[in-house]
């Protein structure tokens, strides 16, 4: 059964990182409903908040 999942990723800012993150989802045919990137409280670290609507099995493959 499909449901909404929110994934949070913390990372340093590297060129092409956003593209690599989206490729992980598109290769598994998971549509990203929302994607927000912002600076975190730690200097040089960014927070990626990704909202997807999919099954538990697919989200385990992506986030696990």
Helices and strands as residue ranges (DSSP letters): E 3-12, H 17-27, E 32-39, E 45-54, H 56-63
